[in-house]
Amino acid sequence: MKFQIEDVTVYFPYDHIYPEQYAYMVELKRALDARGHCLLEMPTGTGKTIALLSLITSYTLSKPNNPVKLIYCTRTVHEMEKTLAELKLLHAYQTTHIGDRARILAVGLSSRKNLCVNSRVLAAENRDSVDASCRRLTASWVRAAAAANPNLPTCEFFEEYEKAGSNAVLPPGVYTLQDLRAYGKEKGWCPYFLARHMVQFANVVVYSYQYLLDPKVAGYISKEMQKESVVVFDEAHNIDNVCIEALSVSVRRQTLEGARRNLSKMRQEIEKFKATDAGRLRAEYNRLVEGLAQRGNLPFTDNWLSNPALPDDILKEAVPGNIRRAEHFLHVLRRLVQYLEGRLETDNVEKEGPVGFVASINTHAGIDQKTLKFCYDRLHSLMLTLEITDTDEFLHIQTICDFATLVGTYTRGFSIIIEPFDERMPHIPDPVLQLSCHDASLAIKPVFDRFQSVVITSGTLSPIDLYPRLLNFHPVVSRSFTMSLTRDCICPMVLTRGSDQLPVSTKFDMRSDLGVVRNYGRLLLEMASVVPDGIVCFFVSYSYMDGIVNSWNENGILKEIMQHKLVFIETQDVVETTLALDNYRKACDCGRGAIFFSVARGKVAEGIDFDRHYGRLVIMFGVPFQYTLSKILLARLEYLRDTFQIKEGDFLTFDALRQAAQCVGRVIRSKADYGMMIFADKRYSRHDKRSKLPGWILSHLRDAHLNLSTDMALHIAREFLRKMAQPYDKAGGSGRKTLLSQEDVEKMSDGILNEMQY
């Protein structure tokens, strides 16, 4: 369908549109017109992705003199592929309506592991090994040596790509990762380097958050992006955590041992070069004396990691004299490693700010702040001079230099925390030194400053007013939408008591109470007997899930549950979990039904959909608070309180409830779907906790469902399932419409729109 939103003709590839999609587009257009940033919360399963893509591509078509580039960031490769599939459909629709004028180039960019077509490189097991295998075949010095000696292996796909030169381009179209691989094989070109090259020319780029938020990657992937771009962070409820991880570093004993091995190997290489090719070390020294930037003139393949500090904070001056010579630099790194080893030999938890830590390094190891700041760039330069291609073997020394550069660059927003053991396992010594970032706004600030519009959107952004404070920005539009439904297909309930009327909760003083464990087991058993198909259960942590499943097994509840449905469990092993999910789906498909045990903040809670018969009920056992004795969390809470005036309790509750909402949101993936959500903890009955759930869940949470016992919840579940089994009118003929045709949209009044917006 085709319709107008003010001066923009929107091309939408379906015959009907939801009212909330239309409202979402109107708000998004307001933000684009204002050239500002926005926060938009839209219920899961209401077509957020296609609404975004339709509006932004149509907006670009309506302004041919000032085209807008779309940078769409997703969290997982699976989400990236889904986005590109939607875009393909939209692109086909637009080209049939307006011909060649609608032609765009859209590229998905992922790591070499997902794009490489060279079987020798792909044989490596993890991403770092694949990257290193690729560098062994494509580094400029390897190719130069291979030109002289044809027996040396190179990558035929990269050679063909280089040979094609300026002809190596992608024709217009939408390319998923699979399409890129297929096109690369057909042409004999390397899909990874082709995609990286085309990113700067593409109208739409879809890639991971890290390519914009992690300075190490953003420095060489995203630095070409023009200011007139619109950046979308989809599923961005955890964006503050992604920002913090991008600027945090952990150093363990294994890291330091590995770094020592790396330094020994580098020393051998330097000795070898001194004997055979001292000129190269001298040339590097001269280049550093002149203070020439190393980034600008590097071959494409050699520039593999940027500085871990943010672009505005990097010194634009010559490398300090004391680390210009390679052997002097190694000596500095050896002293730094020795100092860190000494700091790990502690029996107490230590917490320090960057300023005090740098002063201590200067006193004990004689390394000043400026030297620390240059460690990462100096290491990169040295590895290029020594022609090191096995980058995966040198990860340890890279981590040390990463740490040194960050601690030398930032004076606030960070803490150094040294823990001799994990508090949950105090009898196992496992010392760790963590440079922990507390300020999410640091990593995202360059993105807000550089691009004209940044859209942060998700199904769970409640309470929406906390995000501008956490990320330190001022949105021009901040909106939360509800779900327009023809029937109440979502049934949230708050269960506070078991069938014996005893309260249930995962509060620390109650969680191991046998009465609570038994009541949780009886709740699942009763529900398994009446709910058809799939049930998904979320626990607050892996350790709690293990404990409760063991107890259920001992007192026979698990055996009774398995009379009704098979049980599958998520583990910390990705392969095992994937296998468990596949078998869970098979059990649901064959009609037997199944139960899946999972963990809030686990893999399943974030990216897996339990649509249709795969999820008819989600039970959230407890409130998924973070481990509140974590020293890193306590330091972050203190920083948020002092800097942004966010109270500890407010942040912890906000964080726990966005995770809970994310878990229960897995059950409803479209308006034709239906499902129940049980929040099984007496704390959810408190208004201050409950009110932080997204509006689209709260609008369906009736007062009568707020303080239930197991038998009352069972009665409500039976009634709900009976009601959902009746045929219904999808378009919503009676009363309010939930599917709008083109005519409806054209004569749509602002009144309906205002009613839609929550």
Salt bridges, closest charged atoms under 4 A:
GLU6 OE1 - LYS29 NZ 2.88
ASP7 OD1 - LYS29 NZ 3.12
ASP7 OD2 - LYS63 NZ 3.56
GLU20 OE2 - LYS671 NZ 2.92
GLU27 OE1 - ARG30 NH1 2.70
GLU27 OE2 - ARG479 NH1 2.61
ASP33 OD2 - LYS29 NZ 2.49
GLU79 OE2 - ARG75 NH2 3.62
ASP100 OD1 - ARG103 NE 3.38
ASP131 OD1 - ARG112 NH1 3.74
GLU156 OE1 - ARG120 NH2 3.33
GLU159 OE2 - ARG143 NE 2.84
GLU160 OE2 - LYS163 NZ 3.42
GLU162 OE1 - ARG143 NH1 3.68
ASP179 OD2 - LYS88 NZ 2.51
ASP214 OD1 - LYS216 NZ 3.65
ASP234 OD1 - LYS48 NZ 3.80
GLU235 OE2 - LYS48 NZ 3.55
ASP240 OD2 - ARG636 NH2 3.02
ASP240 OD1 - ARG658 NH1 2.88
GLU269 OE2 - LYS272 NZ 3.65
ASP277 OD2 - ARG280 NH2 3.07
GLU284 OE2 - ARG378 NH1 3.05
GLU317 OE1 - LYS370 NZ 2.64
GLU327 OE2 - LYS274 NZ 3.22
GLU341 OE1 - ARG260 NH2 2.86
GLU345 OE2 - ARG253 NH2 3.65
GLU350 OE1 - ARG343 NH2 2.95
GLU352 OE1 - ARG343 NH2 2.78
ASP377 OD1 - ARG295 NH2 2.73
GLU387 OE2 - ARG280 NH1 3.12
ASP390 OD1 - ARG136 NE 2.55
ASP392 OD1 - ARG136 NH2 3.72
GLU393 OE1 - LYS265 NZ 3.06
ASP402 OD2 - LYS216 NZ 3.32
ASP422 OD1 - ARG424 NE 3.77
GLU423 OE2 - LYS631 NZ 2.67
ASP430 OD2 - ARG252 NH2 3.23
ASP449 OD2 - LYS445 NZ 2.84
ASP488 OD1 - HIS700 NE2 4.00
ASP488 OD2 - ARG702 NH2 3.74
ASP500 OD2 - ARG518 NH2 3.21
GLU560 OE2 - ARG522 NH1 3.82
ASP589 OD1 - HIS613 NE2 2.78
GLU606 OE1 - ARG75 NH2 3.12
GLU606 OE1 - HIS237 NE2 3.08
ASP609 OD2 - LYS82 NZ 3.29
ASP609 OD1 - ARG666 NH1 3.12
ASP609 OD1 - ARG669 NE 3.20
ASP611 OD2 - ARG612 NH1 2.90
GLU638 OE1 - LYS351 NZ 3.36
ASP642 OD1 - ARG641 NE 3.46
GLU648 OE2 - ARG641 NH1 2.45
ASP655 OD2 - ARG601 NH2 2.44
ASP655 OD1 - ARG658 NH2 2.84
ASP673 OD1 - ARG616 NH1 2.99
ASP681 OD2 - ARG683 NH2 3.00
ASP688 OD2 - ARG686 NH2 2.84
GLU719 OE2 - ARG722 NH1 2.99
ASP744 OD2 - LYS737 NZ 3.45
GLU755 OE2 - ARG736 NH1 3.17
